[in-house]
Amino acid sequence: MCGIVGYIGTKSACPILVEGLKRLEYRGYDSAGVAILNGGRIEIHKAAGKLRALEALLESCAPEGLIGLGHTRWATHGRPSDENAHPHSDCSGRITVVHNGIIENYLALKEQLIAAGHEFSSETDTEVIAHLVEQSCNGDLVSAVRQAVAQLEGSFAIAVIAQDDPARIVAARRHSPLVVGVGVGENFLASDVPAFLPYTKNVYFVDDDTIAVLERDHVSFSSLDGQPVEREIYEVTWDAAMAERGGYEHFMLKEINEQPQALRETMRERLSSYSAGIELPGLNLSIEYLRRIDKITMVACGTAFHAAMVGKYAIEALVRVPVELDVASELRYRDPIIDDRTLAIVISQSGETADTLAGLREARGKGASIVAITNVVGSSVARESESVLYTFAGPEIAVASTKAYTTQLMVIELMALYLAQARGALDETRARELRELLWNIPQQVEVILGDHPEALRCAEKYCNHNGFLYMGRGPNLASALEGALKIKEIAYIHAEGYAAGEMKHGPIAMIDPGVATVAVAVEGRTYDKVLSNILEVKARQGDVIAIAYEHDDQIGKYADHVIRVPRTNELLSPILAAIPLQLLAYHVAKNRGHEIDQPRNLAKSVTVE
Ligand code: F6R
């Protein structure tokens, strides 16, 4: 949801900003722009469309200057156009702002500003910020930004430069991500760390309602009432190469292929050998508390919600504690029954999803202890949770989530086993058996990735179909939903994910020669039922692609195509089933000629409600 970058230092700002925007383009790609402070003047260049349109524009002007801001937009207020592209300026063009978030009271503010004589040149909510700063500015940019921020409602990470205060960038945040990168003789700001990873790994995570002031050799923080705030520097472990395509045609394909390594990293130190128990160093909850909880509530959005669905099956089966699932945007408005005996597990790759954060706060406000599962160190979800279990997936750049999902599943399985161990709910023989199976998962994922001719064949055969039905049962109901989501978001083919038993209650009416059905049919409790469901589709002349175990010699009699995955326990099987589903979606989208990493209408990290 929009990416912002800022640079102040001794190098030419423009190429650094554009490079930073490239690494943030996953956050929005409707338009992009830069503002460079050059010889006492702010020069702005912006263009509707992808970043390459801005790059083309900059080729003919290449602005010089050592201080600047950049922005890549996911439109909320005002259509994608040159005028609505950021940066935005005040009436005089002396103050310039970039913004990620939504100013909810912008209409009221705009009316007041217009009444006071301000002239607007865009339809955006952001422009009010530039005019508010102008209204309060009498030479001191920090104080003017502070006064402007005090009037804003909603979510924002902003960065401001001014011609009359040319040696600093002033930034502020509330509910939208903002990080500051600390270099030598240069400093950076961005919505996300990869923007400045080639230059520094030393990072400050900015808190809500904090003002950050970046000078060339110094960074300082203060509260909205002007009190100095001390922040701690973190050293991030990601490196710049992790945020590059590394020879792959798309980030999505790279990230699919990174899953064995990401899963191993996520397992490391938690499951050191399957003969030993699980350790969860980030879980700051006593065994007494874990024994006392009487309910677990899981909160997430999108793909992360599908991970939570698998979690319900695994935790209820192994720990025997009831698990409630909530899409975060629903939890926050439904007054859920949560108290101090509820453990809330909040799942978010980015750790910045606005609804998920609101769900977290709702659960915490009602007394729940919060365990976050997130991929981003220092993200808002991580900072607001008492326990954090990181997925060590490395930066996920493609909008469609792949390695974040399977590593979330890995953490959830580890957590289910840990809770079962803590509550004495599982005998050691079974626990050890499951640990061994979990231990084998990264290598099994490697096997699937090594050779998947049937997935490629299916992608070619069905890429021009106009619909897909995905079905699964038990924990693989989540696989069906995730498979459908993947194909919708990157291939733009209508797809439904269904509990296989529900097909006959309606969706089976959709079966026709233009609709392919993908059935997750791994052996387990309901395997025979899924076979019957496949027959029901076949009886209506529908084509079926089955995801099934190797050496399952029945399935070939039922399905038109079988994509094989290695055997594991049913509770763990969604991790393996995810891989062919991702590959199928990827190759279908590729065959259709789509821009896979940046699907239309979407952005990664949904920081607005
Ligand atoms: C789908 C996808 C989204 C995210 C959702 C939550 O491929 O990536 O559905 O899963 O927007 O994002 P996070 O996990 O960052 O909270």
Boltz pocket constraint, residues with backbone or C-beta under 6 A from the ligand:
constraints:
  - pocket:
      binder: B
      contacts: [[A, 301], [A, 302], [A, 303], [A, 304], [A, 305], [A, 347], [A, 348], [A, 349], [A, 350], [A, 351], [A, 352], [A, 353], [A, 356], [A, 399], [A, 400], [A, 401], [A, 402], [A, 485], [A, 489], [A, 603], [A, 605], [A, 606]]
      max_distance: 6.0
